Amino acid sequence: MVHTLGIRSGVLAMVVVSGVSGLGLAAAGCKKKAEKKLVPFEGALTGARIMASKDLVKPFDKWERGLAKLEAQLGKPTRIKDGGHAWAVVEGESCTYVEVSMEDGAKYNKKGPMVGAVQEPMQVTKKDGPVMNWRDCLAITGVTAGPPEDPSAPAPPSDGSVVDLATLKDVAIRGRSKWKGARVKVTGQLGGVSTSTSGSQTFTTVSLRVSEADQDSVSCSLVEGAAAPTLTQGAQLVVEGTVTIDEWLSMGGDATLKVGLDKCQVVGAPDAVPAPTPVPPLGDVGKLRDRPVG
């Protein structure tokens, strides 16, 4: 009988211990604080707030929670592009920015979206900061290179007519959304021809200019493998190519837009170039000097 009670006491003891343990865990769960609901910051974004966002999130963090942390510190993103969420502000001569990307967690055996690349907050100036970082920061704020687009700028001709180079350089920039990627025929003066090779590939570029005084030539990259044309510098020619609009950045941080032509073909024969005035023999120099003008 005692033995039996002993067994029952032992069983009872085990049950009691187990029950206490379960109650303890439940109590611990009740004491655990629920994650605080984060509310996006609604004040003015400053460079100081951006710099203070360092280490708020790390790669592999859950995206929803990570974004909530950033928005609580910085407010809604300044720009969302291709999965990248960026915040930036210009203050005086400085621009401060930070950018975080969203990734598909499945690529890394994670469930749901997650934080991908995290760029540390950076503050740069046009004079002292890295030029490319300065430009990247401005782009996030919406500052673009070149003049504002002109809605009234004419579109590329749809009838295949030839555009003179001066017109291309003007309207393709002002109406870039209409011209970029368009296939056009352009006439201009040959400024030069350059050829480069990479392995078995040959690349030829024709430089077009409005006149000999034009210092802002337009590059016309010939189709791959095309032979360099044997043309005389200064010859007027017609090319056909796809319009490109590229951003060029000076060492001082100023960005400009430049028009170019890709996959070019020379489609028009150059005009005849007047033969240079022959140099007379030394004995005839006096005759040439005394020859009336006109």
C-alpha positions in Angstrom: 0.0 0.0 0.0 2.7 2.4 0.9 4.5 1.4 -2.2 1.5 2.2 -4.3 1.0 5.5 -2.6 4.6 6.2 -3.2 4.1 5.6 -6.9 1.0 7.7 -6.9 2.8 10.5 -5.0 5.6 10.3 -7.6 3.1 10.5 -10.4 1.3 13.4 -8.7 4.6 15.1 -8.2 5.4 14.8 -11.8 2.1 16.2 -12.8 2.4 19.1 -10.5 5.9 20.0 -11.7 4.7 19.7 -15.3 1.7 21.9 -14.6 3.8 24.6 -12.8 6.3 24.6 -15.7 3.5 25.2 -18.2 2.0 28.0 -16.2 5.5 29.5 -15.9 5.9 29.5 -19.7 2.4 31.0 -20.2 3.2 33.7 -17.7 6.5 34.5 -19.5 4.6 34.7 -22.8 2.1 37.2 -21.2 5.0 39.3 -19.9 6.7 39.4 -23.4 6.0 42.8 -24.9 4.2 42.9 -28.2 6.2 44.7 -30.9 5.3 48.4 -30.9 3.4 49.5 -33.9 5.5 52.0 -35.8 4.0 55.1 -37.4 5.7 56.8 -40.3 7.5 60.1 -39.5 5.6 63.1 -40.9 8.0 65.9 -40.2 10.5 67.5 -42.5 13.3 65.1 -43.6 16.7 66.3 -42.7 20.3 65.2 -43.3 20.7 64.5 -39.6 17.7 62.1 -39.5 19.1 60.3 -42.5 22.6 59.9 -41.0 21.0 58.7 -37.8 19.3 55.8 -39.7 22.5 53.9 -39.8 22.1 50.2 -38.6 18.3 50.5 -38.3 18.0 47.6 -40.7 20.3 44.8 -41.9 20.3 42.4 -44.8 17.9 39.4 -44.3 15.6 41.4 -41.9 11.9 40.9 -42.6 11.0 43.6 -45.2 7.8 44.7 -43.6 9.3 45.4 -40.2 12.5 46.9 -41.7 10.6 49.3 -43.9 8.4 50.3 -40.9 11.5 51.1 -38.9 12.9 53.3 -41.7 9.6 55.1 -42.3 9.3 55.8 -38.5 12.7 57.5 -38.7 12.5 59.1 -42.2 9.0 59.2 -43.3 7.8 57.8 -46.7 10.5 57.1 -49.2 11.7 60.0 -51.5 11.8 57.6 -54.4 10.9 54.0 -55.0 12.5 52.5 -58.1 13.2 48.9 -59.2 12.7 47.6 -55.6 15.0 50.3 -54.2 13.6 52.5 -51.5 15.6 55.7 -51.1 15.5 58.9 -48.9 17.4 62.0 -49.8 17.4 65.7 -49.0 19.4 68.7 -50.3 20.4 71.2 -47.6 22.5 74.2 -48.8 25.5 72.7 -50.7 25.1 69.2 -49.3 23.0 66.2 -50.3 22.3 63.4 -47.9 20.8 60.0 -48.8 20.3 56.4 -48.0 19.0 53.5 -50.0 17.7 50.0 -49.2 16.6 47.3 -51.6 13.8 44.8 -51.2 14.6 41.2 -52.2 12.6 38.0 -52.6 13.4 35.9 -49.6 12.8 32.7 -51.5 16.1 33.3 -53.3 17.8 32.9 -49.9 15.6 30.2 -48.4 13.7 32.8 -46.5 9.9 33.2 -46.3 8.5 36.4 -47.7 10.1 39.7 -48.8 13.3 40.6 -47.0 15.8 43.5 -46.8 18.5 43.1 -49.4 21.4 45.6 -50.0 21.7 48.3 -47.4 23.7 51.4 -48.3 25.1 53.3 -45.4 23.8 56.9 -45.1 26.0 59.3 -47.0 26.4 63.1 -47.0 28.1 64.6 -50.0 28.8 68.0 -51.5 29.2 69.0 -55.1 32.8 70.3 -54.4 34.1 67.7 -52.0 32.1 64.5 -52.3 32.5 61.8 -54.9 31.0 63.2 -58.1 28.9 60.1 -58.9 27.4 60.0 -55.3 26.5 63.7 -55.6 24.7 63.0 -58.8 23.0 59.8 -57.4 21.7 61.8 -54.4 20.3 64.6 -56.6 18.6 62.1 -58.9 16.7 60.6 -55.8 15.3 64.1 -55.1 14.1 64.4 -58.7 16.8 66.8 -60.0 17.5 65.7 -63.6 20.2 66.7 -66.0 19.5 69.0 -68.9 16.7 71.5 -69.5 13.1 70.6 -68.6 11.3 68.7 -71.3 9.3 70.8 -73.8 6.0 69.2 -74.5 5.8 71.3 -77.7 9.1 70.0 -79.1 8.5 68.3 -82.4 8.7 64.5 -82.7 11.0 62.6 -85.1 9.8 62.7 -88.7 7.6 59.7 -89.5 8.1 59.9 -93.2 11.8 59.1 -93.2 12.9 62.6 -94.1 16.4 63.7 -93.2 17.0 65.9 -90.1 19.9 68.3 -90.1 22.4 67.8 -87.2 21.8 71.2 -85.6 18.0 70.4 -85.3 18.7 67.0 -83.9 21.0 68.4 -81.2 18.3 70.9 -80.2 15.0 69.1 -80.3 16.2 65.6 -79.3 17.2 67.1 -75.9 14.1 69.3 -75.4 11.8 66.4 -76.5 13.9 63.5 -75.3 11.0 61.3 -74.4 9.9 61.4 -78.0 13.3 61.1 -79.6 15.2 58.6 -77.4 15.2 55.2 -79.2 13.8 56.6 -82.5 15.4 55.6 -85.8 16.2 58.7 -87.8 18.2 59.9 -90.7 20.6 62.8 -90.0 22.8 64.9 -92.2 26.0 66.5 -90.9 29.6 67.2 -91.6 32.2 64.5 -91.0 34.4 65.4 -88.2 36.4 62.2 -88.0 36.4 58.4 -87.9 37.8 56.2 -85.1 38.1 52.4 -85.0 38.7 50.2 -82.0 38.9 46.4 -81.5 38.0 44.0 -78.7 39.1 40.5 -79.5 37.7 39.7 -82.9 35.2 42.5 -82.8 35.7 45.8 -84.5 33.9 49.0 -83.5 33.8 52.1 -85.7 32.5 55.5 -84.7 31.9 58.4 -87.0 31.9 61.9 -85.5 29.4 64.4 -87.0 29.5 68.2 -86.6 27.5 71.1 -87.8 30.5 73.0 -89.1 34.2 73.1 -88.6 33.7 75.4 -85.7 31.4 73.1 -83.9 33.0 71.8 -80.7 30.1 69.6 -79.7 30.2 66.8 -82.1 27.7 63.9 -82.2 29.0 60.3 -82.1 27.6 57.9 -84.6 28.5 54.3 -83.7 28.4 52.1 -86.8 26.8 48.7 -86.7 29.2 46.0 -85.3 31.7 44.9 -87.9 31.2 47.8 -90.2 34.3 48.9 -92.0 35.4 52.5 -91.5 34.2 54.6 -94.3 36.9 56.2 -96.5 35.5 59.7 -96.4 37.2 63.1 -96.4 37.0 65.1 -93.3 34.5 67.9 -93.8 32.4 65.9 -96.2 28.6 66.3 -95.8 27.0 62.9 -95.4 23.7 61.3 -94.4 23.6 58.6 -91.7 20.8 56.6 -90.2 20.9 55.6 -86.6 19.0 55.1 -83.3 18.9 58.2 -81.1 20.6 57.9 -77.7 20.4 60.5 -74.9 23.1 60.0 -72.3 24.0 61.9 -69.2 27.5 63.3 -69.0 29.1 64.3 -65.7 31.9 66.9 -65.4 34.6 66.6 -62.8 32.9 69.5 -61.1 29.7 67.5 -60.6 27.6 69.3 -63.3 25.4 66.9 -65.4 24.4 67.6 -69.0 22.6 65.6 -71.6 24.2 64.6 -74.9 22.6 63.2 -78.0 24.2 60.4 -79.9 23.4 57.8 -82.6 23.8 54.1 -82.3 23.8 51.2 -84.8 24.5 53.8 -87.6 24.8 53.3 -91.3 26.1 55.7 -93.8 23.1 56.0 -96.3 24.0 59.1 -98.3 27.0 59.7 -100.5 29.1 62.6 -99.3 29.1 65.8 -101.3 32.1 66.5 -103.3 34.7 68.3 -101.3 36.4 71.2 -103.2 40.0 70.4 -104.0 42.4 72.5 -101.9 44.1 75.4 -103.7 47.4 74.0 -105.1 50.6 75.5 -103.8 52.4 77.3 -106.6 56.0 76.7 -107.4 58.4 79.0 -105.6 59.0 80.9 -108.8 55.3 81.7 -109.1 54.8 83.1 -105.6 55.0 86.6 -106.9 52.5 86.0 -109.6 50.0 84.6 -107.1 50.6 87.5 -104.8 50.0 90.0 -107.6 46.9 88.2 -108.9 43.8 90.2 -108.4 41.3 88.9 -105.9 37.8 87.8 -107.2 
